[in-house]
């Protein structure tokens, strides 16, 4: 099988500058089960400018064609050196740059400064995507802790520079009546693109079924439920609602777990996974990898410097998920050796040219020993377009 990833053909990077956040979105994997408790197994941190330059040397930045500054457990604007890192990429490449944020941290002066940098010589290829799911009376229902007035001040400051921007609007029952009003507001303050999206979080194993999103407080008690929007806003078009009366979840007593203990626990769970899982149901399915683009291969790098094929795999590895798909990922990565995929230990060219991504992932798209999660996310017939026509 011909190598898919190598240093020469990899030009797209999705990077998590920080796994810290000022919000507390219920489905975010940094929290335990929709509560306000940060996963104690998550080693919190941010990428510094010094680290970034070491991980991504000038020759790589110069040849890069696209960067997404988002992540899976935090907001990139929580990183102290976020502006300097963006400036390093912008001044040394013509690559497309996308920043995803809830927009409620930093000051209007910061956002004006960023907007001016993105406006200069960007030709529409550098922009910020603001994740705002409603208006003043609804955005906080999913984007818990986000201050609306600060968010609006920051968005207006950025948009006043004329830099490109997008407004991602997750559609729920409580905000679907506000789509047109939000789009009008976006146009008024100068947002370039308004993008309604179908949210994850309601799916069941049966694609015809869905369930309310449960939101818990700091003690694990049910605070409220978020209902899915009406059709066609519901992902996969599910029609049968499954009720759940769960009003309490049990949170870990140890809120500051030792990382070595965490790794040992997951190692024990992964070791119990059968050597050969039944993947016969995947025999007639094929993979359309979301990291394999015509213009170059993409990688995902978390804030600890671990290199993954995509953010989906990064989410499963860094989250508290205890079922076959993510445990299988952990098992194979532990067997390969986490030290071997870390930019803290090895250069990017060494990791990519080692064949790691092909050996652990791509080679398991065929044969008996299939990577379950790759098929759950990237099988050709699986993913419907998240963006919807207004």
Secondary structure, 3 states (H helix, E strand, C coil): CCCCCCCCCEEEEEECCECCCCCCCCCCCCECCCCCCECCCCCCCECCHHHHHHHCCHHHHHHCCEEEECCCCCCHHHCCCHHHHHHHHHHCCCCEEEEEECCCCCCHHHHHHHHHHHHCCCCCCEEEEEECCCCCCCHHHHCCCCCHHHHHHHHHHHHCCCCEEEEEEEEECCCHHHHHHHHHHHHHHCCCEEEEEECCCCECCCCCEECCEEEECCCCEEEEEECECCCCCCHHHCCEECCCCCCECCCCCCCCCCHHHHHHHHHHHHHCCCCCCCCHHHCCCCECCCCEECCEEEEEECCCCEEECCHHHHHHHHCCCCCHHHHHHHHHHHHHCHHHHECCCCCHHHHHHCCHHHHHCHHHHCCCCCCHHHHHHHECCCCCCCECCC
